Amino acid sequence: MNDSPIPPIPWQITGNHWISLPCIHPVDGAIHAVGTLHRGARAAVEFAGGEQFASGQEPALARPVLAIDGVTVDWSSTSLAWERAYGWLPTFTATLGPLVVRATVFAPYGKDADTAGAVYAFAFENRAQQDVRLSVGLEGTLGYRQLRVRTARPFPDAHSVRRGSTDAVILEGGAVPGLVALAIGADGDATIDVSESGSYAMRRDVRVPPAGVAEAAFFLAVGPEGDGAEATAGVMRRRGWRYLLAATRDALRALEQSTGNEAIDAIINRNLLFAYFYGVGRALDDAHFYLVRTRVPWHSRGVSLREWEALMWTIPAVQLADAPLARELLLRVCELHGYSPGVGVRYLDGTLFEPGFSLEGAGAYAIAIDRYIRESGDEQIVEEPVIADTLYGSHEDISARRHETIPLFSTEITPAGRPAAFPYTLHGNAVAAQAMDVFRRTLDEETARAIEDPEAVRAALQRHFAGERDGKSILMSAVNLTGEAVADDDPGASVVWLPLYETLDRRDSAYRRTVRTIDLEPRVPRPADRPPPGSRRQGRDAVAAPRPPAQRVGRGTCGRGWPCHRERRRCLAGWVARVHALVRGPRPRRRPVSRAAVETLYTLAYGRRPTVVASAPGRVNLIGEHLDYNGGAVLPIAIAQRTWVAMGRSHGDASRAVSRERGEVGTWAHGTAKASGDWWDYVAGALESAASLGAARADRNVAVVSDIPMGAGLSSSAALEVATVLAALALDELPVSAARDDRAATPSRSMLDVARAAHRAEHDFVGVSCGIMDQYASALCQAGHSLHLQCDTGVFRHVPLDRGVLIVDTGAHRALRTSAYNTRRAECDAALAILRSRDPGVASLAHVTHAQLAEASLPAPLDRRARHVVSESARVVEFVRLCEGEQDHLRMGGLLNASHRSLRDDYECSSPELDWVVEHSVARLGIDGARLTGAGWGGCAIVVGDPDALAAFAPELEESFALSWDRAPRTWLTTPQDGARVEE
């Protein structure tokens, strides 16, 4: 670690998550440095006028210049009165005779304003009785560019300052490709001068009328290269600096905290915003969020990351002001750094920077997740698989550090980054105890029984960390459990914090005495008869030397000898069941998404509550795969997983859609005739289709939340379309008959109309050549029944079904438009064409008889494709007959197994994972049969049988699958559910 001095200049600081402006000079308002994060370089990239920019002695990167009636203003001889609007926007005011100058530097932030750039805005008030003519602008020098993780390294290539194609100045490196470029532009016509020495000047002429006001602004934008930076500057110019400033003020106002004391509020909010924007950044090259120690360029730890600081300091600060961002950051930390908790300091992207195990780092994940849930009420975060992975990894890694006989855990590095004086630290074990408490309340029941009792750890702390000073007890900060101890206190891991971890009461005498004497050197008793460090002695009070940190025994290894939770948790035998219980609750059910989740998302996105909420389920097809587009019959059921759509009228000039599961926000104008290829095409298409049922062709605000896994063959897109159509009709107060019977004649719109409209959305608007089954099942299914749907006529009826269905998501995902789905359709059409050439009376491939098929002698592979369709049609007929009559579960299961063999061998749409699930599910007590469901080529399989038998079978299936495929499948147990509905 280097010892970078704190700069002597009280720099003004601002920025957003994209760009940092840490060096705004208080004397002349000059910007001396601009920084951004770059994930590919794992570093901060900073532009400046010279290498010693932090001292203020180098030329400025962008200095404001002003000339009044041709006379240049010397800012150093002018007093600038600074203030910080909302604690974050540096603003200065200067009085120059009858002219008052007010300037604000800000990095746009907020909805529709967050941009990789900054604005230098000027306002001039003329108090004279005659015009004032001004020349205002920015000038500067690109004299230094650096990469910085901890220490700065200059770029080896030459600097380049050139004029862009849109009246902008481009500052970048001479090498191609570069990492970062900076573009500077104005909000109006400007004069630009660029010199070969690396300097530039940009000026605008402004006339201020008598007793009037004039304004001017300049934009600084960063991009991965010059064209992108210039384009970003152009976007900022188009949006307008006034809009950007207003949006930024609104966003900062929403982040403000209030205690009732203005002085305290100012301190809290300034430090909160500093953590919010300088402890978190978005990388310029991938736009993802990254947590770092700090983005200020003079801090010795730079943009590296230590988990304890990120999880216990930065994220809680962010959570005070922005709970959704805190959630995203918590997931991001687990994704990037949770693969091996506590192993050391990381680069911003999770790569190991400096090895060294920290007990606090490993325990911080559990404490931070628990704190987030308690303070936000968002218990659904534990349903994220990466959270489960991290919690179990953290538990395993901490447990591996346990002393052989004493319930204490060893560490290597303290939160300050220094080697621990002794392996067992007071603060680290206090953190571990609280983490164990979280594990016991959060992990599955079986694992929880084996977790160390946190009270035993706390009791061991008071017993083994007891020391004395002047004959009175105090607490030692680190011990080796063989008689040696120290009592040096680290502010970041101080004994002061112990009550926060529920280690002891604040009134404890030893604690209070320790806090009062933190800076004093205590006397550590060392009886002569104690054994030397590291030795052993026999007996009840024997103390064993700690095992090497890398040693894993007992729960840390399995029979295969693989170290648990290493190399992405290759050994999953015991881990799968634990993840399952954490992610889904009691096995094998998963907690459903609630209406409250989509209402919250809508409110956060649009600033008001939705007008209507509708939901629609996913579906699995019991039997009859690939018959929907071949004119055959299918037998789907609605599952418990649903998609929820909240909707309201848009007060802007476009429709918008936001999804919890998708990162991008969709925007389109109503009446869009062509799909864009983005996820919101399904929403836009459904709204267009709803218009055919009478819904207004107007702009909508839409929010989507779903627990139907995408790309797994469970019709997540159909559920989205059905729910969107239903919500659009409800928004316009257009009644829809709740009847799910095509024979019920009603004058109003029916659920059948909703299904047809949803199908048109996917087939005609999105452009997927799908049959009608998905939308019909999502809209028309009834609880306790399957839906027997004749796909060529649309005639359907409900067939009773008393079985459970275990859905197994193999994790081998595919998308309809990128799979062989359309190829199979073309092959079926070709087979039908040949059959019709022989017999024009053939209506569809599903109506071909076995005799007709044998006589046609179709060429390969058309013969196999047609054979599946014909045999599958016969299986559907027989399966329905058994459901409505004999209820022979054994024969029903045999039909399911035969269906899978046909899909595997004749239609060739299975996958090794799907075959494995079927093979390991058949011939078990209480299980009827199994097959793939959906289009195939990955995705899901279903296992049908008695619900209790399936519940008992699920854990075994998961663990066996994980050992065979090195990943854990997701499973859901469902029974037939109701279809779509408007939520009242």
Buried (B, 14 or more C-beta within 10 A) or exposed (E): EEEBEEBEBEBBBBBBBBBBBBBBBBEBBBBBBBBBBBBEBBBBBBBBBBBEBBBBEBBBBBBBBBBBEEEEBEBEEBEBEEEBBBBBBBBBBBEBEBBBBBBBBBBBBBBEBBBBBBBBBBBBBBBBEEEBEBBBBBBBBBBBBBBBBBEBEEBEEEBBBEBBEEBBBBBBBEEEEBBBBBBBBBBEEBEBEBEEEBBBBBBBBBEBEEEBEBBBBBBBBBBBBBBBBBBBBBEBBEBEBEBBBEBBBBBBEEBBEEEEEEEEBEEBBBEBBBBBBBBBBBBBBEEBBBBBBBBBBBBEBBBBBBBBBBBBBBBBBBBBBBBBBBBBBBBBBBBBBBBBBBBBBBBBBBEEBBEBBBBBBBBBBBBBBBBBBEEBEBEBBBBBEBBBBBBBBBBBBBBBBBBEEBBBBBBBBBBEBEEBBBBBBBBBBBBBBBBBBBBBEBBBEEBBEEBBEBEBBBEBBBEBBBBBBEEEBBBBBBBBBBBBBBBBBBEBBBBBBBBEBBBBEEEBEBBEBBBEBBEEEBEBEEEEEBEEEEEEEEEEEEBBBBBEBEEBEEBBBBEEEBBBBBEEBBBBBBBBBBBBBBBBBEBBBBBBBBBEBBBBBBBBBBEEEBBBBBBBBBBBBBBBBBBBBBBBBBBBBBBBBBBBBBBBBBEEEBBBBBBBBBEEEBBBEBEBEEBEEBBBBBBBBBBBBBBEBEBBEBBBBBBBBBBBBBBBBBBBBBBBBBBBBBBBBBBBEBEBBEBBBBEEEEEEBBBBBBBBBBBBBBBEBBBBEBBBBBBBBBBBBBEBBBBBBBBBEBEBBBBEBEBBBBBBBBBBBBBBEEBBBEEBBEBBEBBBEBBBEEEEEBEBBBBBEEEBBEEBEBEEBBBBBBBBBBBBBBBBEBBBEBBEEEEEBEBBBBBBBBBBBBBBEBBBBBBEBBBBBBEBBBEBEBBBBBBBBBBBBBBBBBBBBBBEBBBBBBBEBBBBBBBEBEBBBBBBBBBBBBBBBBBE
